[in-house]
Amino acid sequence: MADNRNPEDLSVLYLQATHMSSRVSSLTVDDIVKVKRSDNLIWKLYTDNYLHRRVLSYLNHMGFYGVLECGSQVIDNHLITALVERWRRETHTFHFTCGEATVTLQDVSIIWGLTIDGEAVTGVDVSHKVEERQHICLDMLGFLPESKYLKGGHLSMTALHDHCISNLVNDETSEVDVVKFTRCVALMIIGGIMFPDYQGRSARLIFLQLLRDLDNVKSYSWGSAVLAFLYRELCNAIRVEKSTMAGPLYILQIWAWSRIKCVNPDRDGLTLVVPPVDPDALIPVSPYGARWTYGFSYTYSPTHSVRIIRDSLDRMNNNEFNWSVYQKNDIDVKTIIDSYDNKI
């Protein structure tokens, strides 16, 4: 399909009439989809070194520490918009001039280091009164949030952050309190980075069901759930009337940077030197997404201009799309691939 805005075969792309690409005109050519984020408070905890090594050790054991190691990045709304315009709900793929492509389980596993095997991430969101939700928080998280911080099945990130700041873990903290503190941090990672939704700055308490036994957390297929959530948010965002979207869009941005040469920032010649895997280390190896925490520039690539990025994608040929990013002979990913071979 040479032009996503005018598909040749409507028997396949039968949802074109409601697709956001159909609204692109001279009047809307610079309109963008704005990304809603809920992760600023978890990054404050992490970058300000408020997470004790005992907490980080638990997060690693649970399989979430790799997400933190990838760091916070500015999401380019213009790049995301250009990609959403090429996402098709009918096929769950991006339609480029050089072919179709999509984010896969391997991408999620390598970029964030999440498990993609195991039990489904699911649960029953039973309706509770505010008092009942407060006592669930007291039991699982170690504090009783004020009612103003509870909205439906969501708990405010502010409440979680403030509790953590007021009850920092140290060498003398009891193991019970360390576990509860870790659940708070894990809930912020899940709600703020992995599954951010339109509520904004809040996390769904339904995830607490899966955090009761920290030893069992890694048995769930978090990577599969993240990918499914990303697909769902992309499918929602393509509707003509949509102007905002949520979801794990950091994964999508890294995927695009890694595969689409015309939007790939220059990493200023930096190469991520990955140390040998140390099974006794806090976390054996950084996920692939951590390479993008290093300095890079947009000197030779477009950014923050949906019109230019859209045009670059329109002109992209097969040689400008990297169909096989994760090569074992690439020093940037060799150790990472070896470490995650059992997941992909």
JOPEKA-V501679 format. One record per backbone hydrogen bond with DSSP energy under -1.0 kcal/mol. NH is the residue of the N-H (numbers start at 0). CO is the residue of the C=O. If there is no record, write none. Layout:
nh->{NH	NH}
co->{CO	CO}
This chain:
nh->{5	11	12	13	15	17	18	19	21	22	30	33	35	42	43	44	45	46	47	48	49	55	56	57	58	59	60	61	62	63	64	67	68	69	70	76	79	80	81	82	83	84	85	86	87	91	93	94	95	98	100	107	108	109	110	111	112	118	121	125	132	133	134	135	136	137	138	139	140	141	148	149	150	153	154	155	156	159	160	161	162	163	164	165	172	177	178	179	180	181	182	183	184	185	186	187	188	189	190	191	192	193	194	199	202	204	206	207	208	209	210	215	218	219	220	221	222	224	225	226	227	228	229	230	231	232	233	234	235	236	237	238	239	241	244	246	248	252	253	254	255	256	257	258	259	260	262	265	269	280	287	288	289	290	291	292	296	300	308	309	310	311	312	313	314	319	320	321	322	326	329	332	333	336	337	338	339	342}
co->{2	8	8	11	12	14	15	237	18	19	27	242	244	38	39	40	41	42	43	45	44	51	52	53	54	55	56	57	58	58	58	63	64	65	67	74	75	76	77	78	79	80	82	83	92	87	100	85	98	95	93	103	104	105	106	107	108	218	119	123	128	129	130	131	132	133	134	135	136	136	145	146	153	150	202	148	200	155	156	157	158	159	160	161	169	173	174	175	176	177	178	179	180	181	182	183	184	185	186	187	188	188	189	196	154	152	203	204	205	206	207	212	215	216	118	219	114	220	221	222	223	224	225	226	227	228	229	230	231	232	233	235	17	238	33	195	246	248	249	250	251	252	253	254	255	319	259	296	266	277	109	110	286	287	288	289	265	297	304	305	306	307	308	309	310	316	317	258	320	324	326	329	329	332	333	334	335	339}
